Amino acid sequence: MSNSVQDLNLYKTPKGFRGKSAITVQLWWIVQGTLFAMSPQFLYGWRRFLAKLFGAKIGKNVILRPSVKMTYPWKITIGENSWIGDDVVLYSLGDIEIGKNTVISQRGYVCTGSHDYKSERFDIYAEKIKIGDQCWLATDVFVAPGISVGDGVVVGARSSVIDDLEPFSVYVGSPAKFLKKR
């Protein structure tokens, strides 16, 4: 006897979930995999231009490394003087808002979407992530859907953020736990 907990044959992506047409999505992925990813490291303005061309809201002096991945740039806002490091994934099924003077270090994963494991249809959902001003998410930090990271927060390397983080505090671990005030 088998118990069915998910039947992927029943799965359907909700209408309008991506926020743009399938053609626009595919065109972005082609641009991201070529013109964006193959551009020389120092061409930050070029990568800002390409992301903005597809609807991203990006402030002055933002550093986007060539290996950054943005699922849907039209759902991303990044404040001025922020740095998005090598191999960072902005999995923007939902909105991602990153403040000013904030660093997301290499291999960070900001994940706005997931699936409902309790649903036989394995329904997909997205929840906005907000990361404040003057934050530093060190290497390989994971941020879960729906999270709010307060201004001035530091998150230590390889931490998993599954709860909201209070401003001007330092967090470490998986799950991330309060360590001290910044």
N, C-alpha and C positions, 0 to 999 in steps of 0.2 A: 504494500500500500504506500502510495506517495502523497505527501501533502504539498500542494502547490502554494508557494509563497510569492512567486512572481512569474508572470507569463508575459515575456517580452513581445509576443505576437500582439498583445493588447495595447502596447505603448503607442502614444501619439504625442508629438510635440505640439503644445498649444498654439493656436493661430496667433501670429504676431509676436511670438516669444522672443525672436531674435531682434526685433525692432527695425529691421530693414528686409528687403527682398532677398531671396536665395541668391540671386545674381550679384547683388551688392556684397553679400557675405563672401561669396566665392572670389569676387574681384579683389576684396580686401586681402583674403588669404594668399592670393597670387602676388599682390603687391608686397605684402609683409614678407613672403618667402623669397622675394627677389630684390626689388629696389630698396626695401628697408633692411633686410638681413644681410645683404651683400655690400652695403654701403660702408665706406671706411669709418673706423671708430670715431674720428673727430668730426664727422658730419652730423652733429646733434641737431642743427637747424633743419637739415634735410629730413631727418626722421620726424621731427616735430611737425614739419610741413605735411608730410605724408599722412600722419595720424590725424592732423586737423582736417585734411582734405576729406577724410572719412568720418568727420564729426566729433573727434575728440576735442575737449576743451583743455588746452595746455597753456600754462603761463610762461612768462619770459624765463630764459636761462635754464629750462628743464633739460636734464641729461637723460636721454633714452639710449641705452646701449643697443647695438645692432641685434643682439640675441634676445631682446625683450619680446614676449609674445602677448598680444592683446586680442582676445577673442572677438569682441565687438567694440571697436574704438569709440563709436558713437555713444557708448554708455560709460565713458571714462572722463573724469575731470582731475587734472593735476595742477596744483598751485605753483607759483613761480619759485625758481631756485631749488626745485626738488630733483633728486637723483633716483633713477630706476636702473638697478644694476644688471650685470650679465645674467642671462638665463632666468630672469624674473618672469613669472606667468601672471598676467592680470586676466584671470578667467572671469570675464565680464558678462556672464549670462544676465546678471542684474547690474545696477549702477555701482561704480567704484568712485569714491571721492577721496582724493589724497591732497592734504593741505600743502602749505608753503614750507620751504626749507626742511622737507622730510626726505629721508633716505630709506629706500627699500633695497637692501643689499642682495648680492648674488644668490640665485636659486630660491628667492622668496616665491611664495605661491599664495596669491590673494584670490580666494575661491568664493564667488557669490552664489554658486548653484550646486544642487545635489539632487538626489532622488529620494522619494518617500519609500523606504524599505517595507513599510507596513501595507503599501498599496499593491494589489495584485498587478495593476497596470504599470507599476514602477514609475509613478508620476514624477515629472521633473518640476523643480521649483527654483526660484531665484530670490535672494534677499540682498539688499544694499549693504555695502561695507563702507564705513567712513573712518578714515585715518586722519588724525588731526595735524596741526602745524607742528614743526620742530620735533618730529618723531624720528626714531631710528629703529628700524626692524633689521636686525643683524642677519647674517647669512642663514639661508635655509629655513626661514620662519614661515609657518603656515597660518593663514588667517581664514577662519570658517565663515560661512554665510551669515549675514545679519549682524556682524560684529561692529562695535564702535570703539575706536582707540582714541583716547583723549589726547589733547595737546601735550607735547613734551615727553611722551612715553618712549622708553627704551625697552626693546624686547630682545633678550639674549639669543645667541645662535641656536638653531635647531629647536626652537620653542614652537608649540602649537597653541594658538590663541583661539579658544572656544567660548570665552566669556568676555564681556566688555571690560576694557581696561581704563582705570582712573587716571586723570591727567598727572603729569610730572612725577611719574613713578617708573620704577624699573621692575621688569618681570622676567622670569626665566623658567624653563622646564616645559614638560609635555604631560599634562596641560600646563600652560603658563601660570605661574603663581607670583604674587607680590613678593618682591625682595626688599625694596627700600624706596624712599622718596628720592627723586632726582635732584 
